[in-house]
Amino acid sequence: MPEMLDAVDRRILKALQRNGRMSNVELANEVGLSPSPCLRRVRLLEESGVIDRYVAVLNGPKVGIGLTVFVRVWFKTQDSTITEQFAETVRNFPEVVECYLTTGECDAIMRVVTADLHAYWRFQADHLTRIPSVQSVKTDVPMETIKRSYELPLP
């Protein structure tokens, strides 16, 4: 699919990544199209799955989610049953906003959000360490956010 994106599609995607709520008229003006062809291109990008969905990015502390931690997880064994059981369990935790199976030192890395450190400690004790496939958990607490972006770097 990426080879099918032309320069106008990329301009549309860059603009929508910055502001997914802009009107079609604003978008058309920004990318140099008239509104009808612009809307047609956006619909094609949506239908093809290039645009996955539109979301509102919330300010965590203003909604009571003041802590983000990064959690490294090691499994007891590394077979497909263990991995799938872990994945199924973690998908059900709203606190886990990202989770990746990894190569290297640990088996999985997660980004977890909670109200505060005590809430995370309870989440770790009551949920993460009770997953049968989990051998150990190490938590990294960031001290300051230097950059946070949801925009993919399109050429």
N, C-alpha and C positions, 0 to 999 in steps of 0.2 A: 504493500500500500504506500509506503513513503515515496517511492519513485513516481507515484501518480500525483503527488502534490506539486502544484506549480507555485510561482512566486506570490500570486494573489491569494491562494489558499493559505500559504504560510503567513502572510500579512493578516489575514482574517484570524487565524489561530493565535497569533501573537497578541492581537488586540483583545480577543475574547479571554485569553488567559489573564490579562491585566484587569479586565472588567467584563464579566460574563452577563451583566445586566444592561449593558448599553443597548440602546434601541437599534433596530436594523438600519434606520436612516443615519444614525451616528456612525455605525460600523461602516456602512457604505461610503460615507464621506471620508472616513479615516483611511480606507483601503483603496479609494479611487474608483469605485463602481457606482452604478445607479442602484437604487434599492431592490428592484426585482432580481437582477442577476446575483446580487449579494445574498439575498435570502435563499435563492436557489442553491448557491454554493454552500451556504451554512447547512441547509437541509441535507445535501449530499454528504457533507462531512459528518453529520449526525447519523444518517442512515448507514454509512459505511463503517461506523464505529470509531472513526478518528476522534470525534468528540464523544467521549464516553458518557458524561452527564454534567449537569450544572449544580453547583453547591454554594451554600453560604459559608464563608470561613468565619468562625466565631472567635471572639476574644476570650480565651480560657479563663483568666482571672475574673472577668466581669460576669461569668456564668458559674463561678465557684469551682473551676478546674484550674488550680494555681500551680500544679506541679507536673512536670514532664520528666520521666526517667528513662534511661536506656538499660534494658535488661538482657544479659547474655545467659543463655540456657545450654546446659549439657544434658544429653540423654543418657539413660542407663545402657542402652544398646542402640545401634543404628540400623535397624531394619525397617522395611516399609510399613509394617503393622504399627510399630512404635511411632514412627513419624506421622502416619495418618491419624492415629489416636490423639497425639499431641495437637495436630492441626485442627481436628474437629473440636477439641476442648477449647482451644484458644479463640477460635472464631466466635464462640459464645460469650466472651468477656468484652463488654463495651469499653472497659478501661484500656484494652489493647487496641491501639489505633493503627499500628503497623506491626507486621511480623514477617520475618524472612528466615527461611532455612539457609544456612551458610556452609561454606567450606572453611577450613582453617581451624582456629583454636576452639571455637564453640560450635554448637549445632544449630542454634537459632539466635536471632537478635530481635528484640521487640522494643517498640516505643510505647510506653504506658503513661496514661494521664490520670491523675487523681486530684482531689481537693488539696491535699497537703501530704507531708511525709508520713504522718501517722496513718492516714487513709491508705497510702501505698503499702506501708508495713502490714496492715491488716489484709490487704489484697494479696500480698506475697504469701503471708502465713496461711490464710484461709483458702487460697485458690492455687497460686502458681506452684508452690512446693508440694501440693497435694495431688498434682497430676501424676499418675502412676509412672509415666515414662521419664519424668524429670529426675535426674540425679543431683544436679546442683544449679543454683541461680546466683549470678553476680549482678549487682545493680550499680550503674554509674549515674550520679546526679549532676546534671550540668549546673554550673554556677551562673552563667550568663548566656543569653541567646545573641549570637553575633549576626546570624543570617537565617531567615526562614522564608522560603519561597515555594510556591506551588506551580510556578511557570517552568515548563520544559524548555531547554535551550534549543530552539529551532534555528537551523541555518538560514 
